Amino acid sequence: MDRNGDGYEIDKENLSKVTELDLSTFSADMFLRMCILSGCDYLPSIKSIGLKKSHKLFVELGDNLDQIMNRLMEKFQIEDDYEEKFEKALLTFKFQIVYDPDLKRMVNLNDPETHDLGERLNKFKD
C-alpha cells in the first residue's frame, strides 16, 4: 500500500500473465521471498534493491537464500542482522494471524505445528 492506502491486488493465478518479469519458474515461496527482498514493512529496505533487482537475483541464484545474502553483502551495505530480520519478515508473512470464518476465530495462516518453517518460530520470542 502507498501512503494514501491504495494498493495492488496480486492474484497468483494471474502471475503467468506478467510480461515485464518472467515469473514462470517461481514457486509461491520464491515469489514471497523476492517481494520481501524488494521491500516490505517488516524490515529495512536495501537501497537500490527493488522488484527488478530482486527478481534478477532470484533468477540468477535460484531460491538459495544463503547465496542471495552473500551476494547482497558483497555488493551492498546491509545491516549485520539483515538476514535474521529477513527470516522474521518471512515468518511473519507465513504465520500471520487471520480470521477463519469457518472456525469463527483467529488462527495462523499456516499451522506452525505442521508447516516446514513452523519450527523456526521457536528461535524468535517476539
Buried (B, 14 or more C-beta within 10 A) or exposed (E): EEEEEEEEEEEEEEBEEEEEBEBEEBEEBBBBBBBBBBBBEEBEEBEEBEBEBBBEBBBEBEBEBEEBBEBBEEEEEBEEEBBEBBBBBBBBBBBEEEEEEEEEEEEBEBEBEEBEBBEBBEEEEE
